[in-house]
Amino acid sequence: MSTHYDVIIVGAGITGASTAYHLKQFGVKRVALIERGQPASGGTGKSAAIVRQHYSTPIMARLARDSVDMFAAMRQELGADGGYVNSGYCFLLTAEMLPGARKNVAMQQGLGIDTRFLDDQERDQRMPWLNTEGVAGVVYEKRGGYADPVQTTEAYVGAFQKQGGEVRLKTPVRELTRDGDRITGVILDDGRLAAGAVVNAAGPWAKYLAESARLELQMRSIREQDLVWQARQGRPVPNMSVSNGVDAIYLRPLGDGRFILGRGFPKPYTDVDPYNYKETADDDFIAEVQERAERRFPPLAGMKLLQHYSALYDVTPDWYPYIGPRTGIQGYYDGSGGSGHGFKIGPAIGKELARWIATGEVAEDFAPLTYDRLAAGRLYNQSFGGNRG
Ligand SMILES: Cc1cc2nc3c(=O)[nH]c(=O)nc-3n(C[C@H](O)[C@H](O)[C@H](O)COP(=O)(O)OP(=O)(O)OC[C@H]3O[C@@H](n4cnc5c(N)ncnc54)[C@H](O)[C@@H]3O)c2cc1C
């Protein structure tokens, strides 16, 4: 194994895996992907992995749009499937949410995204499982759905290896090394590795890695709970991914009458220590989500809880990721801060970050995602208010 690389990526979640693969695609020769556990052993592996393009800003909507194309082409491009299921996606709206949603849908349509409001007839036909009381509108995305987060990550890691990329698993990076204003490599348990550039894609743990080289990284670690349920046999369960803005829950089908349920915005956000947090769901959370889901989707009544868990959101002050280089620091790239939507945009983020590293070129709308935006006071708006899946 080498001790000198052109690029080292720390963290094999969706962000690191996609970045690694695309660096090879852009012709970077010596690339190492270093992961302290297994691929997708962070938030990615526990992601509900809802795929949708409904966002309130063009940058997020178009990253989600580009990722949908990548999910759909994965088998062809990587030789392995990411488990993308094009089930469709819908967003249930209250009356107060309608004006904003109309604006967002128009913006998304302008980006070529296939999204629209359903009329009552089509809503009833597509969603026989929906209690429409209090639902003032339904946005429907034909190409939305969900993917398998572990399979997707493994597909990128496998394709990266096939192109000569080096993967080191069960290998924690203890520190970044720094020489003046340059990040020069990483320290492992068994020695040092030098790199022309290091990508910090360590998710909720990225903050600590950055701090090891005296780089500030403002980030919260928030515990996100998800529940896996089984509907009673023969019931017409929701067959598409749902952001339910009316009851603040989300649903992601798993097939065979099973599905994931979680809480959407607004909800309480609990900050936790990412090295020590409760990895199961709370009883009151389970009861609340069950009550909301059974009311909104009556065929779910009597559903059985199969599994519950919690994992982490790496949340930035404006809920947009930190991606790219930093002014005044050489050889370092941020690749963290998915803030609850990092799975669905991960493929496109990895591709654009890799292009930036390999060629120095960056799309105009992508460049403002850098950490520099904090110091410059250029935070994005927070109108989408965190995760809806
Ligand atoms: C319960 C839950 C539900 C979610 N639902 C959705 C959803 O429906 N749709 C969506 O788009 N997003 C969703 N998200 C968010 C999304 O999953 C994350 O934003 C995304 O997966 C983050 O990916 P990542 O690669 O940036 O980070 P991570 O997946 O956290 O990967 C970081 C990796 O770095 C490794 N690492 C950390 N420190 C070190 C170190 N020092 N040395 C070596 N390796 C290290 C970790 O082991 C980990 O594998 C959800 C998240 C959770 C927790």
The ligand as a Tripos MOL2 file, in Angstrom:
@<TRIPOS>MOLECULE
LIG
   53    58     1     0     0
SMALL
NO_CHARGES

@<TRIPOS>ATOM
      1 C1        -32.5730    8.1750   10.2210 C.3       1 LIG1
      2 C2        -32.1670    8.9940    9.0150 C.ar      1 LIG1
      3 C3        -33.0410    9.1610    7.9590 C.ar      1 LIG1
      4 C4        -32.6530    9.8970    6.8460 C.ar      1 LIG1
      5 N1        -33.4970    9.9990    5.7790 N.ar      1 LIG1
      6 C5        -33.0900   10.6130    4.6380 C.ar      1 LIG1
      7 C6        -33.8930   10.6030    3.4750 C.ar      1 LIG1
      8 O1        -35.0000   10.0540    3.4690 O.2       1 LIG1
      9 N2        -33.4110   11.1930    2.3480 N.ar      1 LIG1
     10 C7        -32.1890   11.8120    2.3080 C.ar      1 LIG1
     11 O2        -31.8100   12.3520    1.2740 O.2       1 LIG1
     12 N3        -31.4100   11.8520    3.4150 N.ar      1 LIG1
     13 C8        -31.8270   11.2700    4.5650 C.ar      1 LIG1
     14 N4        -31.0340   11.2680    5.6750 N.ar      1 LIG1
     15 C9        -29.7750   12.0240    5.6360 C.3       1 LIG1
     16 C10       -28.7000   11.2750    4.8860 C.3       1 LIG1
     17 O3        -28.7830    9.8970    5.1250 O.3       1 LIG1
     18 C11       -27.3310   11.8080    5.2620 C.3       1 LIG1
     19 O4        -27.3070   13.2280    5.0720 O.3       1 LIG1
     20 C12       -26.2450   11.2050    4.3850 C.3       1 LIG1
     21 O5        -26.3660    9.8170    4.3080 O.3       1 LIG1
     22 C13       -24.8790   11.5760    4.9390 C.3       1 LIG1
     23 O6        -23.9080   10.9180    4.1890 O.3       1 LIG1
     24 P1        -22.3910   11.2430    4.3950 P.3       1 LIG1
     25 O7        -21.6290   10.3580    3.4930 O.co2     1 LIG1
     26 O8        -22.1670   12.7140    4.2340 O.co2     1 LIG1
     27 O9        -22.0960   10.9320    5.9430 O.3       1 LIG1
     28 P2        -22.1250    9.5230    6.7070 P.3       1 LIG1
     29 O10       -23.0400    8.5520    6.0920 O.co2     1 LIG1
     30 O11       -22.3080    9.8110    8.1510 O.co2     1 LIG1
     31 O12       -20.6720    8.9750    6.4500 O.3       1 LIG1
     32 C14       -19.5510    9.4100    7.1690 C.3       1 LIG1
     33 C15       -18.6050    8.2280    7.2370 C.3       1 LIG1
     34 O13       -17.3730    8.6620    7.7950 O.3       1 LIG1
     35 C16       -16.8810    7.6420    8.6230 C.3       1 LIG1
     36 N5        -15.9400    8.2820    9.5540 N.ar      1 LIG1
     37 C17       -16.2350    9.2130   10.4890 C.ar      1 LIG1
     38 N6        -15.1090    9.6040   11.1290 N.ar      1 LIG1
     39 C18       -14.0960    8.8970   10.5740 C.ar      1 LIG1
     40 C19       -12.7020    8.8580   10.8170 C.ar      1 LIG1
     41 N7        -12.1300    9.6320   11.7330 N.pl3     1 LIG1
     42 N8        -11.9440    8.0030   10.0850 N.ar      1 LIG1
     43 C20       -12.5130    7.2120    9.1260 C.ar      1 LIG1
     44 N9        -13.8330    7.2210    8.8580 N.ar      1 LIG1
     45 C21       -14.6160    8.0550    9.5760 C.ar      1 LIG1
     46 C22       -18.1170    7.0830    9.2870 C.3       1 LIG1
     47 O14       -17.8930    5.7930    9.8000 O.3       1 LIG1
     48 C23       -19.1260    7.1140    8.1470 C.3       1 LIG1
     49 O15       -19.1490    5.9070    7.4260 O.3       1 LIG1
     50 C24       -31.3710   10.5310    6.7960 C.ar      1 LIG1
     51 C25       -30.4830   10.3650    7.8600 C.ar      1 LIG1
     52 C26       -30.8670    9.5970    8.9660 C.ar      1 LIG1
     53 C27       -29.8900    9.4330   10.0940 C.3       1 LIG1
@<TRIPOS>BOND
     1     1     2 1
     2     2     3 ar
     3     2    52 ar
     4     3     4 ar
     5     4     5 ar
     6     4    50 ar
     7     5     6 ar
     8     6     7 ar
     9     6    13 1
    10     7     8 2
    11     7     9 ar
    12     9    10 ar
    13    10    11 2
    14    10    12 ar
    15    12    13 ar
    16    13    14 ar
    17    14    15 1
    18    14    50 ar
    19    15    16 1
    20    16    17 1
    21    16    18 1
    22    18    19 1
    23    18    20 1
    24    20    21 1
    25    20    22 1
    26    22    23 1
    27    23    24 1
    28    24    25 2
    29    24    26 1
    30    24    27 1
    31    27    28 1
    32    28    29 2
    33    28    30 1
    34    28    31 1
    35    31    32 1
    36    32    33 1
    37    33    34 1
    38    33    48 1
    39    34    35 1
    40    35    36 1
    41    35    46 1
    42    36    37 ar
    43    36    45 ar
    44    37    38 ar
    45    38    39 ar
    46    39    40 ar
    47    39    45 ar
    48    40    41 1
    49    40    42 ar
    50    42    43 ar
    51    43    44 ar
    52    44    45 ar
    53    46    47 1
    54    46    48 1
    55    48    49 1
    56    50    51 ar
    57    51    52 ar
    58    52    53 1
@<TRIPOS>SUBSTRUCTURE
     1 LIG1         1 GROUP 0 **** ****
